[in-house]
Amino acid sequence: MKENNKYSIGEFSEKTGISIRTLHYYDEIGLLQPEKHSSSGHRIYKHQDILTLQKIISLKFLGYSLDKILDLLHESSITTDLNETLTLHLQALKKEQERIEQSMSAIQRVIKLLEEEGEVDSAILFSLIHGWQTENIQNEWMEKHRLTEIAEELSKKTEEEKITLDQSYIQLAKEVKQLYGKPVEAPEVQEMVKTYLEASLEFLGEDLIQKLANTDVEELDIQEIEDMTPSPFTKDEQNWLNQAMEYYTQQTEME
């Protein structure tokens, strides 16, 4: 053990794993102020400073700011009064955890899509990512309109099922760019619509389709959720696609 348990700043940094720059900063803001040598002014750290540093690191781990830690260091004991701020920190950490998990899921889906497709138009890819990013808002919309059961069913879909639907959307987008301008009743246009709608229906499943059919949501509210995921198409392309889908639906009903 070092004589008198005294350490230079370099020795203290090596012992604790905290950088010299950080120790300088802690000293400047009054968080960890070691003894100073009377003549040289060099910092001299003692065993008590190690204990203080442990408190600082522990409180940082719990999510406290340095200003709050400075206040708490003067407390000789910790009481249940701390629970209120701990609860707030826990809630914040849970939200951050949800955000990280959502980001990780999106990254995995992008990786898988690029592996499968090789290349994806940037507007289409970012449209998909935006849709994933706003899933929480879409769930809130469904809860608002008492569609919680539908939201729960959608949340049970596997990553493989979601990626398959993403791929069908990418294929639709490619074909819209290729076929735009052709008559909506053209066989290749109707085949494009048929393929995408069949993929969407397969993703949803019969039970969920029936539940959706039994819902009564105002047209304005439908527009509200559609606005949450901007289309990668131009206004004219989107209108053309809507007309093609409407024509397909009319023809299907007549059969």
Secondary structure, DSSP 8 states (H G I E B T S, - for coil): --GGG-B-HHHHHHHH---HHHHHHHHHTTSS--EE-TTT--EEB-HHHHHHHHHHHHHHHTT--HHHHHHHTT-SS--GGGHHHHHHHHHHHHHHHHHHHHHHHHHHHHHHHHHHHS---HHHHHHHHHHHHTHHHHHHHHHHTT-HHHHHHHHT--HHHHHHHHHHHHHHHHHHHHHTTS-TTSHHHHHHHHHHHHHHHHHH-HHHHHHHHT----HHHHHHHHTTS--SS-HHHHHHHHHHHHHHHHHHHH-
